[in-house]
Amino acid sequence: MGKMTHQMIISFLKSGHRFTFIMTLCLFGLCMVQSLPAQRHPKKKAKKSNRVELLHADELRYDMYGPNPEAQILKGKVSFRHQGARLTCDSAYFYEADNSMKAFGHVRFVQGDTLSLTAERADYDGQEQMMRARKNVVLKHRRQTLLTDSLDYDRLYQTAYFYEGGTLIDGKDRLVADWGEYNTETRQAVFYYHVKLRSENRLVTTDTLHYDTQKSIAHVLGPSKITTKSSVTETKDAIFHTKTDKAQLYGRSTIVDGDKTITGDTLYYDSKSGQSNGYGDVIFVDRKNKNSLRGNYLEYNEKTGYGYATNKALVTDFSRKDTLYLHGDTLKLFSFHLDTDSMYRQVHAYHKVSVYRNDLQAVCDSLVFSTRDSCLNMYQDPIVWNNNRQLLGEYIQLFMNDSTVREAHVFGQALSVEKADAEEHYNQLFAKEMHAYFTDGQIRRALAISNVMSIFYPMDDKDSSLVMMNYLETDTMKMYFAGQRQLERIWTPKAVGTTYPMSQIPPAKLKLPVFAWHDDIRPKTKDDVFVWKGKSQGTELKYRPRVEAPLQKLRQVKEEKP
């Protein structure tokens, strides 16, 4: 069968039907192709060329015997393209084999529509995608402009480096440094060595500065100084917003604003509102008015003069010859007539308040102190010590001179106790209300009003020994003292009393029924104000409720019907 078929094909060809046979085979093959399933092949995306492409030059030549035999020497409107960027210049050496070039004269590099670079000369390596621009370099990226004489731009990491001095201009902010870098993707900049940031109202000097151009946030590290029209800040670690004038200061920073200084481990400062918040041993000092406010947390507003401190809070007043130290759980500072000659401050202290001055010590629950009249107003179980004298009552007012107490006023269960000798003898005075007046720290006059009881030991003029004990009860008592607290005379309209020789004093008469001596809780040094002891249980004053006047009501009279 096969042999017969072969012979038939040969006979067919010889018979002149070759053309018809060939057409038949073509049609058969076409049918076979159409019967096969279609095979689809994905289209390949065109790859960007990794080669630096020369687009144009007015003149091109080789110099086989010159210094650059491998280079194409290009002149006149030279233009290159690489990885989506364009570079133009006046002349260039093009190293096609190395995929690099050197450009000279009016060098301009453009990447997209957001970045451009101009320089007098530049080297470009297409393999590393590194541009090295020199002399009068200007890099513009969005709203930022970087000026320098030596700049390396790494296209792979989108970072520009300068190392022979540079300036970054961001709106009204101008950054100058010896060395720095700028990332065009993150728009973050870092500057080192002799850094200066100038803005409309600020000058920052530091050695290291990180700058976020999108958010206008600067972060300085190392010894730094921030100077504004009204303040100078010294810090080692700070973040501040150049547009909003808000700053976060770390590493024991100090802000000096005229005569006022605030120092703390961490400070938050807003120059527009004048608000400062601090953490970690924060100290506010007013050198003009000679007082300070301190605490582990503190806030102060320089525009309103309001301050708040807690956690080891302390007010120090050094406007007098002797410094006053005042501590409480919470301290508030109020300023009146700020920045005037009549300016004064008021301190509100509450809970576990302690006061220390060389001639005066005090404890109470709450207190108000005014620098205008140097008056201490003490509330709830106040106790005051002056030399050997102790005052206590429901409410005490103290007025002070430069270094001594001028007046003392005690209201409600007023008790004055003075140690008369080294033994257990005390001069005692109790009344509903008491007023004492001092000269050079020595009591000269005292007034006791209502329900007065007193125990007093006159002294011998020769040896200052105690002569006797006088016990007296009256409604009103005036006492006048000579030097060294010697009693000169007593005035009283009507009194009942008893006198005892020193050897015949009944033990039960040595102390008044309301006697109390709290020397154990007395602050002995300025550091003692932070140690709260308080009265022992059962010795607190028993407060009597205030008697209020009854409300008057008009009686409704019913009209009689006619």
C-alpha positions as MATLAB code, in Angstrom:
seq = 'MGKMTHQMIISFLKSGHRFTFIMTLCLFGLCMVQSLPAQRHPKKKAKKSNRVELLHADELRYDMYGPNPEAQILKGKVSFRHQGARLTCDSAYFYEADNSMKAFGHVRFVQGDTLSLTAERADYDGQEQMMRARKNVVLKHRRQTLLTDSLDYDRLYQTAYFYEGGTLIDGKDRLVADWGEYNTETRQAVFYYHVKLRSENRLVTTDTLHYDTQKSIAHVLGPSKITTKSSVTETKDAIFHTKTDKAQLYGRSTIVDGDKTITGDTLYYDSKSGQSNGYGDVIFVDRKNKNSLRGNYLEYNEKTGYGYATNKALVTDFSRKDTLYLHGDTLKLFSFHLDTDSMYRQVHAYHKVSVYRNDLQAVCDSLVFSTRDSCLNMYQDPIVWNNNRQLLGEYIQLFMNDSTVREAHVFGQALSVEKADAEEHYNQLFAKEMHAYFTDGQIRRALAISNVMSIFYPMDDKDSSLVMMNYLETDTMKMYFAGQRQLERIWTPKAVGTTYPMSQIPPAKLKLPVFAWHDDIRPKTKDDVFVWKGKSQGTELKYRPRVEAPLQKLRQVKEEKP';
ca = [
       0.000    0.000    0.000;
       2.796    2.379    0.880;
       4.740    1.562   -2.282;
       1.682    2.090   -4.468;
       0.975    5.437   -2.861;
       4.519    6.660   -3.418;
       4.337    5.730   -7.114;
       0.979    7.463   -7.492;
       2.409   10.725   -6.042;
       5.378   10.604   -8.460;
       3.053    9.917  -11.370;
       0.822   12.795  -10.249;
       3.731   15.200  -10.160;
       4.964   14.098  -13.558;
       1.539   14.524  -15.039;
       1.795   18.348  -14.605;
      -0.397   18.735  -11.479;
       2.424   20.071   -9.164;
       0.788   23.410   -8.559;
      -2.514   21.844   -7.574;
      -0.737   19.521   -5.157;
       1.210   22.296   -3.476;
      -1.953   24.330   -2.935;
      -3.653   21.305   -1.453;
      -0.831   20.850    1.069;
      -0.984   24.524    2.062;
      -4.699   24.370    2.661;
      -4.299   21.211    4.690;
      -1.630   22.817    6.838;
      -3.749   25.929    7.372;
      -6.635   23.787    8.537;
      -4.370   21.996   10.978;
      -3.139   25.296   12.392;
      -6.648   26.623   12.881;
      -7.683   23.423   14.640;
      -4.921   23.862   17.296;
      -5.727   25.879   20.505;
      -4.418   29.457   20.505;
      -1.294   30.088   22.657;
      -1.068   33.558   24.216;
       2.275   35.079   25.208;
       2.445   37.994   27.717;
       3.816   41.225   26.378;
       7.161   42.214   27.839;
       7.330   45.661   29.427;
       9.957   47.876   28.011;
      12.794   48.244   30.501;
      14.390   51.544   31.218;
      17.870   51.561   29.907;
      20.615   51.437   32.528;
      22.884   53.171   30.088;
      23.510   56.876   30.125;
      22.140   58.098   26.799;
      23.636   60.960   24.823;
      20.767   62.907   23.332;
      22.491   65.828   21.699;
      25.755   67.684   21.228;
      26.693   70.289   18.670;
      30.167   68.769   18.388;
      31.523   65.287   19.090;
      35.126   64.134   18.717;
      37.803   61.779   20.082;
      41.350   62.634   21.109;
      43.340   59.395   21.042;
      46.478   61.148   22.212;
      44.914   63.449   24.809;
      44.445   62.951   28.573;
      41.065   61.189   28.056;
      41.500   58.808   25.077;
      38.443   56.739   26.162;
      36.139   59.740   26.318;
      33.859   61.264   23.767;
      34.485   64.983   23.861;
      31.188   66.848   23.579;
      30.582   70.552   23.106;
      27.607   72.849   22.598;
      24.150   72.242   24.082;
      25.094   68.833   25.452;
      22.161   66.766   26.717;
      22.004   63.362   28.470;
      19.230   61.138   29.763;
      19.361   58.419   32.424;
      16.675   56.634   34.443;
      14.055   59.339   33.919;
      16.426   62.250   34.605;
      17.888   64.817   32.204;
      21.251   66.546   32.372;
      22.383   69.453   30.235;
      25.687   71.352   30.158;
      28.016   73.358   27.883;
      30.584   70.564   27.418;
      31.268   67.070   28.680;
      33.473   63.989   28.661;
      31.324   60.936   27.990;
      32.751   57.556   29.038;
      30.302   55.276   27.328;
      32.088   52.085   28.333;
      32.036   53.047   32.006;
      28.494   54.461   31.757;
      29.627   57.754   33.266;
      30.333   61.327   32.253;
      31.819   64.627   33.403;
      29.887   67.819   32.746;
      31.172   71.409   32.618;
      29.560   74.808   32.451;
      25.950   75.610   33.316;
      25.312   72.074   34.488;
      21.616   71.434   35.071;
      20.159   68.167   36.346;
      16.368   67.658   36.402;
      14.540   64.701   37.987;
      10.778   64.709   37.585;
       8.978   67.957   38.258;
      10.058   68.388   41.914;
      13.893   68.276   41.844;
      16.494   70.257   39.990;
      20.215   70.818   40.498;
      22.554   73.385   38.990;
      26.342   73.640   39.296;
      29.408   74.749   37.393;
      30.686   71.190   36.988;
      29.608   67.665   37.908;
      30.539   63.988   37.642;
      27.835   61.392   37.091;
      28.207   57.627   37.501;
      25.329   55.758   35.839;
      26.174   52.461   37.541;
      26.002   53.905   41.084;
      23.537   56.644   40.087;
      25.721   59.119   41.958;
      25.966   62.799   41.060;
      28.951   64.770   42.355;
      28.337   68.461   41.797;
      30.885   71.172   42.530;
      31.002   74.968   42.808;
      27.914   77.166   43.214;
      25.659   74.142   43.630;
      21.920   74.826   43.981;
      19.607   71.903   44.733;
      15.892   72.723   44.635;
      13.306   70.263   45.895;
       9.730   71.408   46.254;
       9.886   74.482   48.514;
      13.392   73.690   49.857;
      16.606   75.081   48.393;
      20.074   73.753   49.327;
      23.105   75.927   48.558;
      26.692   74.616   48.752;
      29.964   74.314   46.841;
      30.331   70.529   47.119;
      27.367   68.207   46.947;
      26.982   64.480   46.317;
      23.517   63.327   45.305;
      22.806   59.607   45.636;
      19.817   58.834   43.425;
      19.493   55.261   44.722;
      18.978   56.446   48.327;
      17.583   59.841   47.300;
      19.988   61.640   49.631;
      22.115   64.721   49.038;
      25.319   65.225   51.062;
      27.393   68.367   51.516;
      30.623   68.570   53.487;
      32.237   71.951   52.843;
      29.511   74.159   54.255;
      25.934   74.499   53.105;
      22.679   76.404   53.540;
      19.155   74.992   53.463;
      16.375   77.515   52.870;
      12.883   76.461   53.912;
      10.467   79.362   53.603;
      11.575   81.895   56.231;
      13.850   79.364   57.935;
      17.527   79.335   56.962;
      19.850   76.520   58.080;
      23.636   76.838   57.887;
      26.131   74.069   58.778;
      29.599   72.712   57.928;
      28.274   69.272   56.988;
      24.868   67.841   56.319;
      22.526   65.646   54.368;
      19.032   65.962   52.931;
      16.704   63.142   51.890;
      14.393   64.063   49.016;
      11.970   61.199   49.765;
      11.430   61.768   53.505;
      12.378   65.457   53.304;
      14.426   64.985   56.467;
      17.694   66.876   56.922;
      20.593   66.373   59.330;
      23.250   69.026   59.980;
      26.518   68.848   61.914;
      29.178   71.267   63.196;
      28.581   74.990   63.716;
      24.888   74.695   62.893;
      22.766   77.845   62.825;
      19.034   77.938   62.215;
      17.681   81.417   61.557;
      13.996   82.160   61.338;
      11.889   85.270   61.588;
      12.002   85.437   65.398;
      14.644   82.903   66.381;
      18.314   81.958   66.158;
      19.405   78.422   67.042;
      23.063   77.502   67.449;
      24.094   73.875   67.957;
      26.425   71.157   66.709;
      23.785   68.640   65.632;
      20.341   69.381   64.238;
      17.692   67.131   62.670;
      15.110   69.006   60.627;
      11.784   67.797   59.211;
      10.997   70.170   56.360;
       7.421   68.864   55.925;
       6.400   69.565   59.527;
       8.924   72.366   60.199;
      10.165   70.514   63.288;
      13.781   70.834   64.448;
      15.584   68.534   66.907;
      18.859   69.784   68.380;
      21.380   67.589   70.209;
      24.403   68.592   72.272;
      25.013   72.001   73.882;
      22.565   74.322   72.110;
      21.211   77.842   72.445;
      17.857   79.134   71.184;
      17.572   82.922   71.123;
      14.368   84.893   70.514;
      13.473   88.542   70.933;
      12.458   88.001   74.551;
      14.195   84.815   75.745;
      17.330   82.687   75.627;
      17.112   78.903   75.995;
      20.050   76.647   76.762;
      19.581   72.915   76.301;
      21.277   69.668   75.306;
      18.250   68.023   73.722;
      15.266   69.898   72.328;
      12.480   69.572   69.775;
      10.737   72.723   68.616;
       8.252   73.766   65.938;
       9.531   76.683   63.897;
       6.021   77.679   62.775;
       4.107   77.369   66.060;
       6.917   78.410   68.455;
       6.346   75.349   70.630;
       9.348   73.577   72.182;
      10.047   70.378   74.105;
      13.283   70.601   76.094;
      15.123   67.701   77.682;
      18.431   67.133   79.469;
      18.260   69.867   82.153;
      17.328   72.905   80.087;
      17.036   76.580   81.076;
      14.848   79.362   79.655;
      15.807   82.947   80.533;
      13.153   85.573   79.829;
      14.350   88.949   81.042;
      14.524   88.758   84.848;
      12.752   85.383   84.905;
      14.411   81.980   84.599;
      12.922   78.486   84.485;
      15.073   75.353   84.669;
      14.038   71.695   84.599;
      14.874   68.192   83.444;
      11.982   68.363   80.949;
      10.281   71.567   79.805;
       7.427   72.238   77.413;
       7.348   75.838   76.238;
       4.960   77.807   74.027;
       6.340   81.273   73.365;
       3.098   82.548   71.824;
       0.954   81.764   74.875;
       3.855   82.180   77.335;
       3.047   78.808   78.925;
       5.811   76.614   80.379;
       5.345   73.136   81.868;
       8.224   71.335   83.549;
       9.040   67.962   85.084;
      11.947   66.923   87.299;
      13.267   69.450   89.844;
      11.866   72.489   88.035;
      12.891   75.922   89.334;
      11.300   79.242   88.403;
      13.256   82.302   89.582;
      12.152   85.951   89.426;
      15.315   87.944   90.061;
      13.556   91.302   89.919;
      11.043   90.473   92.661;
      13.486   88.113   94.402;
      11.374   85.004   94.765;
      11.297   81.537   93.288;
       8.930   78.597   92.801;
      10.157   75.007   92.704;
       8.720   71.498   92.310;
       9.078   68.197   90.503;
       6.105   69.364   88.449;
       5.715   73.043   87.704;
       3.845   75.224   85.269;
       4.189   78.955   84.756;
       2.708   81.470   82.331;
       4.965   84.434   81.725;
       2.131   86.521   80.256;
      -0.262   86.094   83.206;
       2.246   85.419   85.991;
       0.332   82.345   87.135;
       2.377   79.462   88.521;
       1.554   76.021   89.879;
       3.885   73.544   91.590;
       3.523   70.192   93.280;
       5.637   67.202   94.362;
       8.248   68.724   96.708;
       6.907   72.191   95.898;
       8.820   75.093   97.469;
       8.501   78.871   97.405;
      11.576   80.887   98.318;
      11.323   84.599   99.042;
      14.699   86.351   99.231;
      13.390   89.910   98.943;
      14.250   90.508  102.623;
      17.498   90.211  104.511;
      16.509   86.748  105.654;
      15.264   84.130  103.143;
      11.830   82.582  103.666;
      11.239   78.928  102.635;
       7.636   77.765  102.212;
       6.543   74.229  101.337;
       3.174   72.598  100.746;
       1.745   69.659   98.855;
       0.474   72.156   96.267;
       1.562   75.738   95.637;
      -0.113   78.310   93.419;
       1.453   81.605   92.419;
      -0.658   84.610   91.394;
       0.841   87.833   90.017;
      -0.793   91.261   90.127;
       0.096   94.389   88.133;
       2.606   92.341   86.134;
       5.653   94.191   84.768;
       4.901   97.376   86.694;
       6.535   99.061   89.685;
       3.563   98.078   91.877;
       3.758   94.400   90.907;
       3.375   91.870   93.743;
       2.709   88.150   94.101;
       0.452   85.983   96.201;
       1.212   82.373   97.091;
      -1.531   79.886   97.961;
      -0.252   76.755   99.712;
      -2.424   73.953  100.935;
      -2.069   70.717  102.847;
       0.932   70.010  105.097;
       2.373   73.507  104.858;
       5.717   74.274  106.515;
       7.579   77.583  106.742;
      11.175   78.247  107.751;
      13.102   81.441  108.327;
      15.922   81.965  110.803;
      13.670   83.952  113.145;
      10.355   82.333  112.229;
       8.972   78.841  111.698;
       5.411   77.701  111.109;
       3.201   74.746  110.173;
      -0.460   74.648  109.150;
      -2.858   72.990  106.732;
      -3.176   75.893  104.292;
      -1.648   79.325  103.849;
      -1.764   82.527  101.782;
       1.362   84.675  101.530;
       1.498   88.125   99.910;
       4.725   89.864   98.926;
       2.938   93.232   98.933;
       2.742   93.450  102.734;
       4.807   90.336  103.645;
       1.760   88.858  105.343;
       1.309   85.166  106.128;
      -2.317   84.049  106.583;
      -2.431   80.536  108.088;
      -5.478   78.314  108.414;
      -6.477   75.087  110.207;
      -4.284   74.197  113.189;
      -1.585   76.791  112.510;
       1.455   76.977  114.802;
       4.100   79.699  114.717;
       7.443   79.737  116.521;
       9.541   82.846  117.139;
      12.649   82.351  119.243;
      11.349   80.664  122.449;
       7.721   81.609  121.793;
       4.977   79.472  120.267;
       1.660   80.779  118.945;
      -1.290   78.651  117.942;
      -4.938   79.175  117.203;
      -7.614   78.601  114.571;
      -6.325   81.355  112.273;
      -3.039   83.294  112.442;
      -1.838   86.391  110.616;
       1.865   87.321  110.572;
       3.305   90.568  109.194;
       7.067   90.646  108.672;
       9.745   93.286  108.283;
      12.988   92.735  106.404;
      14.246   90.093  108.802;
      11.892   90.024  111.770;
       8.228   89.629  112.683;
       6.367   92.945  112.892;
       2.909   91.849  114.027;
       1.127   88.631  114.941;
      -2.656   88.231  115.131;
      -4.231   85.018  116.421;
      -7.960   84.324  116.193;
      -9.935   81.514  117.888;
      -8.498   79.521  120.803;
      -5.406   81.729  120.749;
      -2.556   80.403  122.852;
       0.891   81.904  123.390;
       3.514   79.783  125.133;
       7.068   80.918  125.907;
       9.745   78.838  127.572;
      10.759   80.839  130.663;
      13.809   78.805  131.739;
      15.610   75.544  131.110;
      13.138   73.700  133.311;
       9.421   73.107  132.774;
       8.316   76.702  133.351;
       6.360   78.415  130.578;
       4.816   81.850  130.252;
       1.303   81.198  128.950;
      -1.504   83.354  127.622;
      -4.854   82.116  126.346;
      -7.729   84.149  124.901;
     -10.338   84.127  122.194;
      -8.279   86.646  120.268;
      -4.674   87.826  120.603;
      -2.496   90.545  119.023;
       1.257   90.935  119.480;
       3.556   93.720  118.220;
       7.321   93.392  117.853;
      10.306   95.698  117.515;
      13.577   94.276  116.184;
      12.208   90.798  116.750;
      11.362   91.442  120.417;
       7.776   91.563  121.663;
       6.914   94.996  123.066;
       3.149   94.977  123.331;
       0.407   92.339  123.499;
      -3.365   92.457  123.625;
      -5.606   89.551  124.663;
      -9.374   89.759  124.245;
     -12.195   87.653  125.785;
     -11.873   84.708  128.207;
      -8.287   85.583  129.055;
      -6.179   83.239  131.221;
      -2.490   83.785  131.838;
       0.493   82.350  133.682;
       3.543   84.549  133.868;
       6.907   84.287  135.665;
       8.519   87.649  136.516;
      12.329   87.623  136.342;
      14.907   89.000  138.734;
      16.729   91.952  137.188;
      20.094   90.861  138.593;
      20.424   87.185  137.716;
      17.383   86.673  135.441;
      16.050   84.001  137.767;
      12.320   83.418  138.094;
      10.819   85.190  141.098;
       7.245   83.897  141.287;
       4.282   82.747  139.232;
       1.281   84.969  138.557;
      -2.017   83.384  137.507;
      -4.668   85.746  136.169;
      -8.167   85.549  134.672;
      -9.820   88.540  132.983;
     -11.801   89.710  129.983;
      -9.178   91.976  128.418;
      -5.449   92.240  129.031;
      -2.764   94.581  127.752;
       0.875   93.779  128.375;
       3.923   95.973  127.826;
       7.451   94.585  127.617;
      10.913   96.057  127.989;
      14.057   94.655  126.388;
      14.801   90.917  126.634;
      11.037   90.270  126.903;
      10.841   91.627  130.465;
       7.263   92.447  131.473;
       7.004   96.091  132.492;
       3.314   96.335  133.287;
      -0.091   94.748  132.781;
      -3.369   96.566  132.290;
      -6.728   94.925  132.805;
     -10.140   96.417  133.660;
     -11.021   93.672  136.089;
      -9.157   90.521  137.005;
      -9.025   87.538  139.357;
      -5.642   86.025  140.080;
      -3.235   84.259  142.381;
       0.477   84.617  143.028;
       2.658   81.646  144.003;
       6.276   81.696  145.250;
       8.462   79.483  143.086;
       8.807   76.862  145.781;
       5.070   76.662  146.472;
       3.531   76.312  143.039;
       1.038   73.422  142.949;
       1.997   71.024  140.134;
      -1.546   71.226  138.742;
      -1.154   74.999  138.383;
       2.044   74.946  136.330;
       0.127   74.771  133.050;
      -3.165   76.094  131.775;
      -5.829   73.475  130.927;
      -5.320   74.316  127.211;
      -1.501   74.153  127.386;
       0.274   72.611  124.382;
       3.955   72.638  123.420;
       4.778   71.309  119.931;
       8.493   71.888  119.670;
       8.967   68.357  118.280;
       7.225   69.268  114.997;
       8.979   72.598  114.611;
      11.127   72.904  111.411;
      14.746   73.273  112.564;
      16.344   73.915  109.136;
      15.190   74.909  105.646;
      15.312   71.240  104.616;
      12.896   70.308  107.421;
      10.018   71.959  105.558;
       9.788   68.797  103.416;
       9.371   66.563  106.495;
       5.804   66.675  107.748;
       5.249   65.512  111.324;
       1.957   67.045  112.348;
       0.311   67.167  115.720;
      -0.029   63.969  117.675;
      -3.487   62.488  117.814;
      -5.735   64.163  120.360;
      -3.848   67.483  120.423;
      -5.625   69.018  117.443;
      -7.826   72.037  118.034;
     -11.494   71.273  118.429;
     -13.269   73.632  116.135;
     -16.472   75.199  117.253;
     -19.103   75.663  114.555;
     -19.721   79.243  113.605;
     -22.968   80.613  114.992;
     -25.057   81.866  112.114;
     -27.725   84.507  112.488;
     -31.239   83.110  112.087;
     -32.995   83.938  108.878;
     -35.731   86.508  109.333;
     -39.101   85.704  107.763;
     -42.012   88.001  107.300;
     -45.203   86.617  108.718;
     -48.043   86.401  106.280;
     -51.066   88.128  107.770;
     -54.372   86.763  106.543;
     -56.844   89.410  105.739;
     -60.111   88.993  107.618;
     -63.103   88.614  105.441;
     -65.727   91.300  106.079;
];
